[in-house]
Amino acid sequence: MSTALDYVNIASMTALPMSMDTVRTIDRSTGAGILAFVGLAVVCAIALRTDAGWPVFWICGVAFGVICQRSRFCFVAGFRDLFLMKQGRMMRGIIAGLAVGTAGFAMIMATVVPNPSNGVLPSDAHILPLGIATVLGGLMFGFGMVLSGGCVSGTLYRMGEGYLGSWVAIFGVLVGLYAMARTWNWWWDNQISVDRLSWLPTALH
């Protein structure tokens, strides 16, 4: 006979973000997904400096979607597996991807600004001030990810899988982006522009 605790456990499992794929699938595909993602980033960087045009970006976009769907890549799933399931494979993959991206970004910016101690910031890096708006934006974005059951990349590939909730979530993302675009000048003039502009290489020097 089922108890109330059984129903609570079943409800909690069905509320978990992303479909509960086997750990084995995540284990085998995360590394390949990271390598493929880095490869796509390199191809896109080359395309930006050439006349390859939109066909290359379209191919990279399709490949990126396939990689995300097959690897089940999702930031929310990484935290979920780590804290609820005591599985760190997805989180290790996320950290590895961030490490590779950070190192690559640093090497590219080093060619633009060889000596960051002079205070010159790379114009193509889109460095913005760091302040309370960054913290509040991160909290709101994280809250939205929990409600939707996935990050934006996870929500996008779940849309392709037919999850209606993901379509609702991405509609909310679009509404938020529209609101930001309409009010960005006000936020910049009243809050963001007065925050401190900080670039880590300059701070380290």
DAPE-V748095 format. One record per run of one state. SS is the DSSP state (hx for helix, st for strand, lp for the rest). FROM is the first residue (numbers start at 0). TO is the last residue. Records with the same first field share a line. If there is no record, write none. Layout:
BEGIN
SS=FROM-TO / FROM-TO
END
This chain:
BEGIN
lp=0-2 / 14-21 / 48-52 / 71-73 / 83-87 / 112-114 / 118-121 / 125-128 / 130-130 / 148-150 / 161-162 / 190-190 / 194-194 / 196-198 / 204-204
hx=3-13 / 22-47 / 53-70 / 74-82 / 88-111 / 115-117 / 122-124 / 131-147 / 151-160 / 163-189 / 191-193 / 199-203
st=129-129 / 195-195
END
